[in-house]
Each structure stands twice: as structure tokens, then as C-alpha cells.
């Protein structure tokens, strides 16, 4: 068995769907994170990637590698 430290799209979708189930409607969930229902719907249908706001609300922590700086070579 291989260990991985990142969630697949399907796993992220599962977290978001469980979070959506806590609301009466998708519109109410979208309002809670300050977006339109259409945008949230596009994310859950796979047309757009999930925003950090939606993932955070669903209980998924987004961690990006730190920025690295390197000197540029002279041209």
C-alpha cells in the first residue's frame, strides 16, 4: 500500500458534499462563503476547481509549498 499525503478530487468532493448536506439548499451554502450558487454548483460538478474558501468551510486544509527565491542569471 502506498501512502500519500494529499486528497484526491473525489475525496475533496466528498468533504464538500457532506458540508453541503448541513444546509437547507446549495444557495444557502454558497451565501455562507460569499459566492453565488452557480459558482458553487460549477465546482461540485467539476467544471471549476474548488476555491480555498469552499474547502476550508468543508474542513479541508489547503497547504501550498513555501515560495522559493533564486537569483536570476545575467542575460
LUMLOTOR-716367 format. One record per residue: residue number from 1; x, y, z of N, C-alpha, C in turn. Coordinates in pm, 1 decimal, padded with zeros to 6 digits. Example, Ala and Ser with C-alpha at 12.3 -4.5 7.8 and 13.67 -1.06 7.14 Angstrom:
BEGIN
+-----+----------+----------+----------+----------+----------+----------+----------+----------+----------+
: num :      nxx :      nyy :      nzz :     caxx :     cayy :     cazz :      cxx :      cyy :      czz :
+-----+----------+----------+----------+----------+----------+----------+----------+----------+----------+
:   1 :  01319.0 : -00569.0 :  00780.0 :  01230.0 : -00450.0 :  00780.0 :  01320.0 : -00330.0 :  00780.0 :
:   2 :  01285.0 : -00225.0 :  00708.0 :  01367.0 : -00106.0 :  00714.0 :  01290.0 :  00003.0 :  00787.0 :
+-----+----------+----------+----------+----------+----------+----------+----------+----------+----------+
END
This chain:
BEGIN
+-----+----------+----------+----------+----------+----------+----------+----------+----------+----------+
: num :      nxx :      nyy :      nzz :     caxx :     cayy :     cazz :      cxx :      cyy :      czz :
+-----+----------+----------+----------+----------+----------+----------+----------+----------+----------+
:   1 :  00084.6 : -00117.7 :  00000.0 :  00000.0 :  00000.0 :  00000.0 :  00089.1 :  00124.0 :  00000.0 :
:   2 :  00056.0 :  00218.4 : -00084.7 :  00131.5 :  00342.0 : -00094.5 :  00063.8 :  00450.2 : -00011.9 :
:   3 :  00143.6 :  00522.7 :  00064.7 :  00088.8 :  00634.3 :  00141.2 :  00098.0 :  00760.4 :  00058.2 :
:   4 : -00000.8 :  00842.3 :  00069.2 :  00002.0 :  00972.2 :  00003.8 : -00045.7 :  01075.7 :  00103.7 :
:   5 : -00006.8 :  01197.4 :  00082.8 : -00042.6 :  01299.7 :  00179.2 : -00131.8 :  01407.3 :  00118.6 :
:   6 : -00201.9 :  01374.7 :  00014.3 : -00291.1 :  01469.3 : -00048.0 : -00422.4 :  01399.0 : -00082.9 :
:   7 : -00530.7 :  01473.6 : -00074.7 : -00662.1 :  01417.6 : -00107.0 : -00684.9 :  01419.4 : -00257.7 :
:   8 : -00749.2 :  01317.8 : -00307.7 : -00786.4 :  01314.8 : -00449.3 : -00906.2 :  01407.4 : -00470.0 :
:   9 : -00938.5 :  01434.0 : -00595.8 : -01056.0 :  01516.9 : -00624.7 : -01181.8 :  01454.2 : -00564.9 :
:  10 : -01196.8 :  01324.1 : -00578.6 : -01314.9 :  01255.3 : -00525.2 : -01326.2 :  01267.5 : -00374.7 :
:  11 : -01213.2 :  01259.7 : -00306.0 : -01215.2 :  01275.2 : -00159.8 : -01251.2 :  01418.0 : -00120.9 :
:  12 : -01195.5 :  01516.5 : -00194.1 : -01231.8 :  01656.5 : -00166.2 : -01380.5 :  01678.2 : -00192.4 :
:  13 : -01430.5 :  01621.1 : -00300.1 : -01572.4 :  01632.4 : -00333.1 : -01658.0 :  01572.6 : -00221.7 :
:  14 : -01615.7 :  01462.2 : -00165.3 : -01689.6 :  01400.6 : -00054.8 : -01699.8 :  01493.1 :  00065.4 :
:  15 : -01590.1 :  01558.9 :  00100.7 : -01592.7 :  01654.9 :  00211.4 : -01689.0 :  01769.9 :  00180.7 :
:  16 : -01682.5 :  01820.3 :  00057.9 : -01769.0 :  01932.7 :  00019.4 : -01915.0 :  01889.6 :  00020.0 :
:  17 : -01945.4 :  01770.5 : -00028.9 : -02085.1 :  01724.2 : -00029.8 : -02140.0 :  01705.2 :  00112.2 :
:  18 : -02056.4 :  01653.3 :  00203.1 : -02101.0 :  01640.3 :  00342.9 : -02126.8 :  01777.6 :  00404.3 :
:  19 : -02041.6 :  01874.5 :  00369.7 : -02062.0 :  02010.9 :  00417.6 : -02192.4 :  02068.0 :  00359.1 :
:  20 : -02217.3 :  02045.3 :  00229.4 : -02340.3 :  02093.6 :  00165.6 : -02464.6 :  02035.1 :  00230.7 :
:  21 : -02456.0 :  01910.3 :  00276.7 : -02570.9 :  01844.6 :  00339.3 : -02613.1 :  01910.3 :  00470.3 :
:  22 : -02526.9 :  01995.7 :  00526.9 : -02562.5 :  02063.0 :  00652.4 : -02649.1 :  02186.6 :  00628.9 :
:  23 : -02672.7 :  02220.9 :  00502.9 : -02754.4 :  02338.1 :  00468.6 : -02886.6 :  02293.2 :  00407.3 :
:  24 : -02983.7 :  02382.5 :  00410.7 : -03113.6 :  02351.2 :  00350.6 : -03107.8 :  02354.4 :  00198.5 :
:  25 : -03016.5 :  02436.1 :  00143.7 : -03005.1 :  02445.2 : -00001.8 : -02861.5 :  02477.7 : -00040.4 :
:  26 : -02830.4 :  02454.8 : -00166.3 : -02698.2 :  02488.7 : -00218.4 : -02678.7 :  02640.0 : -00217.1 :
:  27 : -02786.5 :  02715.2 : -00239.9 : -02779.2 :  02861.6 : -00237.6 : -02740.7 :  02911.7 : -00098.9 :
:  28 : -02796.8 :  02851.7 :  00004.3 : -02764.3 :  02890.5 :  00142.2 : -02616.6 :  02862.0 :  00172.1 :
:  29 : -02568.1 :  02749.1 :  00128.1 : -02427.4 :  02714.6 :  00147.9 : -02337.8 :  02813.9 :  00073.8 :
:  30 : -02374.5 :  02847.4 : -00048.1 : -02296.0 :  02942.5 : -00127.0 : -02292.2 :  03079.2 : -00058.6 :
:  31 : -02404.8 :  03125.0 : -00008.1 : -02408.9 :  03253.8 :  00062.3 : -02319.8 :  03252.6 :  00185.5 :
:  32 : -02309.9 :  03138.3 :  00251.6 : -02229.9 :  03130.6 :  00374.0 : -02080.7 :  03152.7 :  00347.9 :
:  33 : -02036.3 :  03128.3 :  00225.3 : -01895.7 :  03151.4 :  00190.0 : -01878.8 :  03268.5 :  00093.6 :
:  34 : -01986.5 :  03342.0 :  00069.6 : -01978.7 :  03463.7 : -00011.5 : -01963.6 :  03441.6 : -00160.4 :
:  35 : -02037.3 :  03345.8 : -00214.4 : -02033.0 :  03323.1 : -00358.8 : -02172.6 :  03292.6 : -00409.5 :
:  36 : -02185.1 :  03283.6 : -00540.5 : -02315.6 :  03253.1 : -00598.5 : -02338.3 :  03102.1 : -00599.3 :
:  37 : -02464.4 :  03065.1 : -00605.9 : -02499.7 :  02924.3 : -00612.8 : -02443.6 :  02862.8 : -00740.8 :
:  38 : -02444.5 :  02941.4 : -00848.7 : -02395.6 :  02891.0 : -00976.3 : -02247.2 :  02854.2 : -00967.7 :
:  39 : -02168.7 :  02939.7 : -00902.8 : -02024.9 :  02911.2 : -00889.7 : -02001.6 :  02785.1 : -00807.7 :
:  40 : -02073.6 :  02773.5 : -00697.4 : -02059.3 :  02654.7 : -00613.7 : -02102.1 :  02529.8 : -00690.1 :
:  41 : -02208.5 :  02541.7 : -00767.2 : -02256.2 :  02429.0 : -00846.7 : -02153.6 :  02387.0 : -00950.8 :
:  42 : -02088.0 :  02483.5 : -01014.8 : -01984.9 :  02450.9 : -01113.2 : -01868.0 :  02377.2 : -01047.6 :
:  43 : -01837.9 :  02412.6 : -00923.1 : -01729.8 :  02344.5 : -00851.3 : -01768.1 :  02200.6 : -00818.3 :
:  44 : -01889.4 :  02180.3 : -00771.0 : -01930.3 :  02044.9 : -00733.8 : -01952.8 :  01956.4 : -00856.4 :
:  45 : -01976.2 :  02017.7 : -00971.9 : -01991.6 :  01940.6 : -01096.0 : -01859.4 :  01918.7 : -01167.1 :
:  46 : -01751.0 :  01976.1 : -01116.7 : -01619.0 :  01955.9 : -01175.0 : -01582.0 :  02051.9 : -01285.3 :
:  47 : -01666.3 :  02151.5 : -01312.5 : -01635.1 :  02248.7 : -01417.8 : -01528.5 :  02348.4 : -01374.0 :
:  48 : -01524.8 :  02377.4 : -01244.1 : -01427.7 :  02471.2 : -01187.2 : -01360.3 :  02403.4 : -01068.5 :
:  49 : -01237.0 :  02442.2 : -01038.0 : -01172.3 :  02386.8 : -00918.5 : -01232.5 :  02448.1 : -00792.0 :
:  50 : -01226.7 :  02375.1 : -00681.4 : -01276.2 :  02427.0 : -00554.4 : -01190.1 :  02543.9 : -00509.3 :
:  51 : -01253.7 :  02647.7 : -00456.3 : -01178.3 :  02759.8 : -00401.2 : -01131.5 :  02723.7 : -00260.5 :
:  52 : -01032.2 :  02797.3 : -00213.6 : -00983.2 :  02775.1 : -00077.8 : -01094.2 :  02797.3 :  00025.1 :
:  53 : -01182.9 :  02896.8 : -00000.8 : -01294.1 :  02925.2 :  00092.0 : -01385.8 :  02804.9 :  00108.1 :
:  54 : -01421.1 :  02743.8 : -00003.2 : -01511.7 :  02629.2 :  00000.0 : -01445.5 :  02512.0 :  00070.9 :
:  55 : -01320.1 :  02485.3 :  00037.7 : -01250.1 :  02373.7 :  00101.3 : -01235.1 :  02397.0 :  00252.0 :
:  56 : -01204.0 :  02519.3 :  00291.2 : -01190.5 :  02549.4 :  00433.9 : -01323.5 :  02528.9 :  00505.3 :
:  57 : -01432.2 :  02576.8 :  00444.9 : -01564.8 :  02559.2 :  00504.8 : -01599.8 :  02411.1 :  00517.3 :
:  58 : -01551.9 :  02329.7 :  00423.8 : -01580.2 :  02185.9 :  00424.0 : -01485.5 :  02108.7 :  00515.8 :
:  59 : -01389.1 :  02179.3 :  00575.3 : -01298.8 :  02113.8 :  00668.3 : -01173.4 :  02057.5 :  00605.3 :
:  60 : -01137.6 :  02109.3 :  00487.7 : -01016.4 :  02063.9 :  00419.3 : -00913.0 :  02175.5 :  00427.8 :
:  61 : -00797.2 :  02142.4 :  00481.0 : -00689.7 :  02240.5 :  00492.9 : -00607.7 :  02241.5 :  00364.8 :
:  62 : -00589.2 :  02360.4 :  00309.5 : -00512.0 :  02375.7 :  00187.1 : -00371.4 :  02419.6 :  00226.5 :
:  63 : -00272.6 :  02340.3 :  00188.0 : -00133.4 :  02371.4 :  00219.4 : -00055.9 :  02375.9 :  00089.1 :
:  64 :  00008.5 :  02487.4 :  00066.7 :  00091.2 :  02501.7 : -00053.2 :  00236.9 :  02508.8 : -00010.2 :
:  65 :  00325.4 :  02460.9 : -00093.5 :  00467.1 :  02469.5 : -00057.6 :  00508.7 :  02615.8 : -00045.3 :
:  66 :  00607.5 :  02644.3 :  00038.6 :  00651.9 :  02782.9 :  00051.4 :  00716.7 :  02832.8 : -00078.0 :
:  67 :  00709.7 :  02961.6 : -00097.0 :  00770.7 :  03023.2 : -00214.2 :  00922.5 :  03017.1 : -00198.9 :
:  68 :  00990.9 :  02987.5 : -00306.4 :  01136.9 :  02983.8 : -00304.3 :  01189.4 :  03091.0 : -00398.4 :
:  69 :  01299.1 :  03151.9 : -00359.4 :  01358.3 :  03258.4 : -00439.4 :  01499.0 :  03217.3 : -00482.8 :
:  70 :  01530.1 :  03243.1 : -00609.1 :  01660.5 :  03209.0 : -00665.9 :  01712.0 :  03328.8 : -00744.3 :
:  71 :  01842.8 :  03351.0 : -00742.1 :  01896.8 :  03461.1 : -00823.2 :  01884.0 :  03428.2 : -00971.5 :
:  72 :  01855.0 :  03530.5 : -01048.9 :  01845.3 :  03512.6 : -01193.9 :  01983.7 :  03526.5 : -01254.6 :
:  73 :  02009.5 :  03450.1 : -01355.4 :  02138.1 :  03461.0 : -01424.8 :  02136.2 :  03586.5 : -01511.5 :
:  74 :  02249.4 :  03647.9 : -01523.3 :  02260.6 :  03768.2 : -01608.7 :  02239.1 :  03729.6 : -01754.1 :
:  75 :  02171.9 :  03815.7 : -01824.8 :  02147.1 :  03787.8 : -01966.7 :  02258.6 :  03835.7 : -02053.1 :
+-----+----------+----------+----------+----------+----------+----------+----------+----------+----------+
END
